[in-house]
Amino acid sequence: MKVTVVGSGYVGLVTGTCFADMGNDVWCVDIDQKKIDNLKKGIIPIYEPGLEEMVKRNVEEGRLRFTTSLKEALADTLFVFIAVGTPPGEDGSADLQYVLAVAEDIGKNMERYLIVVNKSTVPVGTADRVRETIQTQLVKRGRGDLEFDVVSNPEFLKEGSAIEDFLRADRVIIGTDNVRTAELMKELYDPFQRKGEKILVMDIRSAELSKYAANAMLATRISFMNEIAALCEACRADIEKVREGIGSDSRIGRSFLFAGIGYGGSCFPKDVRAIIQIQKEYGLLPKILPAVEETNKQQRVRFVEKVIRVLGDDLKGKVLAVWGLAFKPQTDDMREAPSVDIIRDLHSRGARFQAYDPVAVHTARAVLGNDGIVYATGYYEALKNADALLLLTEWHQFRKPDFERMKSLMKAYIIFDGRNQYNPIKIREAGFSYYCMGRP
Ligand SMILES: NC(=O)c1ccc[n+]([C@@H]2O[C@H](COP(=O)([O-])OP(=O)(O)OC[C@H]3O[C@@H](n4cnc5c(N)ncnc54)[C@H](O)[C@@H]3O)[C@@H](O)[C@H]2O)c1
């Protein structure tokens, strides 16, 4: 089938590449000329395991092409996916300017029937706005006769396992009121559900809201566990034991129950804020989700407080090693990464940093700059003469470090573990002072 994906970021590029991998003819479109030039040369703009190889294979086999010209892509396509960013506006609501700009562009350039699929995370009612925007442009061009459908198809992939998630999604939600469009969408997604039916067809508004509700639920689980972790610290219980104790209940399940320094990334923070805003717009009084957000912010503060309690409020002259900068492992995404707030706060108290991340140094540098931070090329190198180690992202390679080698490099043997990676008893036996989240 012929597919165009507009927006070649984390979602768009993965979506386009996975559709191409199933034998479809795909155009990936972006307004960023440099990104498209690089993609044409095989340079992938983001770190996502398995993506580079998959892009190259599909380009070589002629199924995946890149362009900045939507007109060129639309000339011969049935589906056009909108996968551009929906960042938070000033009041926290989703900023739809990029989505609507694409809709306008579609209206200006389409010459034949299209199924316009909204994959960006958008508030309820956005499909209507996309439809109106396209129609307005068609009428202006005197092509009000051209037919099109607008579908909601929210994306649930996770950065770091985006390809795997797309190829083997738990479910594919298709929001449409049109039976024929639903069938065509099912045909497109059919190769991804060979092990069983995963497609859920529903009305557009429910599809749009499902995405926000899913992220809000996951964020709630994380904040809930962080609140219980604070209680564990107060009453000398162990959050890791409590996690096992509740996660083994099949009604609760084991996923998304890890306490730490809170969630970050391009989705949870903005989607929680956006759904709060949607609730307010409909005259409702959100109660749970503002608390989820507040607890999440507090986790970063609580971590900084742990550091200050041990090293003092004046951190001038202190060198802190940092392991992990990205908002989670397996990605170079620094959007709303907890590391940013933590480093900035400690920097304002005089600390200097030697930071290491396996893939996010270039994105981290763009956010944090070079003032007071040296970016190490290896994780042991980051420890040289350090007064303490902060573990902020749980990359696999940090799980089983050589503690003796660490001690030979560090000035003081202190670890602040924001991700509960180590066994407190063993690490203290190894000679470290160890501070983690929600464990005695
Ligand atoms: N990143 C995730 O893990 C994830 C997961 C599920 C859903 N989402 C949602 O998917 C959407 C996209 O997120 P992302 O992380 O891929 O964003 P991104 O910032 O990585 O990519 C967006 C891309 O769109 C391009 N773009 C902007 N305006 C354009 C236009 N008019 N024409 C063509 N290209 C344009 C940008 O240049 C950029 O390359 C968001 O709504 C997000 O909430 C993201």
The ligand as a Tripos MOL2 file, in Angstrom:
@<TRIPOS>MOLECULE
LIG
   44    48     1     0     0
SMALL
NO_CHARGES

@<TRIPOS>ATOM
      1 N1          8.3220   10.0130   21.2880 N.am      1 LIG1
      2 C1          7.5150    9.0910   21.7670 C.2       1 LIG1
      3 O1          7.9090    8.1720   22.4770 O.2       1 LIG1
      4 C2          6.0450    9.1120   21.4060 C.ar      1 LIG1
      5 C3          5.2620    7.9650   21.6270 C.ar      1 LIG1
      6 C4          3.9140    8.0030   21.2790 C.ar      1 LIG1
      7 C5          3.3510    9.1600   20.7760 C.ar      1 LIG1
      8 N2          4.1280   10.2690   20.5920 N.ar      1 LIG1
      9 C6          3.5020   11.4610   20.0180 C.3       1 LIG1
     10 O2          3.8480   11.4990   18.6270 O.3       1 LIG1
     11 C7          4.0140   12.8520   18.1920 C.3       1 LIG1
     12 C8          5.4040   13.0290   17.6050 C.3       1 LIG1
     13 O3          6.3580   12.8280   18.6300 O.3       1 LIG1
     14 P1          7.9170   12.6280   18.3230 P.3       1 LIG1
     15 O4          8.5590   12.2870   19.6070 O.co2     1 LIG1
     16 O5          8.0780   11.7230   17.1590 O.co2     1 LIG1
     17 O6          8.3120   14.1230   17.8870 O.3       1 LIG1
     18 P2          9.6990   14.6150   17.2620 P.3       1 LIG1
     19 O7          9.8770   15.9880   17.7760 O.co2     1 LIG1
     20 O8         10.7560   13.5980   17.4700 O.co2     1 LIG1
     21 O9          9.3960   14.6590   15.6830 O.3       1 LIG1
     22 C9          8.5140   15.5510   15.0920 C.3       1 LIG1
     23 C10         9.0240   15.8460   13.6880 C.3       1 LIG1
     24 O10         8.0250   16.5820   12.9850 O.3       1 LIG1
     25 C11         8.6730   17.4910   12.1120 C.3       1 LIG1
     26 N3          7.7170   18.5230   11.6930 N.ar      1 LIG1
     27 C12         7.1910   19.5430   12.4130 C.ar      1 LIG1
     28 N4          6.3490   20.2580   11.6610 N.ar      1 LIG1
     29 C13         6.3060   19.6780   10.4480 C.ar      1 LIG1
     30 C14         5.6090   19.9540    9.2510 C.ar      1 LIG1
     31 N5          4.7520   20.9750    9.1520 N.pl3     1 LIG1
     32 N6          5.8120   19.1470    8.1770 N.ar      1 LIG1
     33 C15         6.6750   18.1130    8.2720 C.ar      1 LIG1
     34 N7          7.3640   17.8040    9.3870 N.ar      1 LIG1
     35 C16         7.1840   18.5730   10.4620 C.ar      1 LIG1
     36 C17         9.8290   17.9940   12.9590 C.3       1 LIG1
     37 O11        10.8230   18.5840   12.1630 O.3       1 LIG1
     38 C18        10.2760   16.6940   13.6380 C.3       1 LIG1
     39 O12        11.2650   16.0370   12.8680 O.3       1 LIG1
     40 C19         3.7320   13.7060   19.4300 C.3       1 LIG1
     41 O13         2.3930   14.0970   19.4260 O.3       1 LIG1
     42 C20         3.9960   12.7710   20.5790 C.3       1 LIG1
     43 O14         3.2630   13.1110   21.7440 O.3       1 LIG1
     44 C21         5.4640   10.2670   20.8770 C.ar      1 LIG1
@<TRIPOS>BOND
     1     1     2 1
     2     2     3 2
     3     2     4 1
     4     4     5 ar
     5     4    44 ar
     6     5     6 ar
     7     6     7 ar
     8     7     8 ar
     9     8     9 1
    10     8    44 ar
    11     9    10 1
    12     9    42 1
    13    10    11 1
    14    11    12 1
    15    11    40 1
    16    12    13 1
    17    13    14 1
    18    14    15 2
    19    14    16 1
    20    14    17 1
    21    17    18 1
    22    18    19 2
    23    18    20 1
    24    18    21 1
    25    21    22 1
    26    22    23 1
    27    23    24 1
    28    23    38 1
    29    24    25 1
    30    25    26 1
    31    25    36 1
    32    26    27 ar
    33    26    35 ar
    34    27    28 ar
    35    28    29 ar
    36    29    30 ar
    37    29    35 ar
    38    30    31 1
    39    30    32 ar
    40    32    33 ar
    41    33    34 ar
    42    34    35 ar
    43    36    37 1
    44    36    38 1
    45    38    39 1
    46    40    41 1
    47    40    42 1
    48    42    43 1
@<TRIPOS>SUBSTRUCTURE
     1 LIG1         1 GROUP 0 **** ****
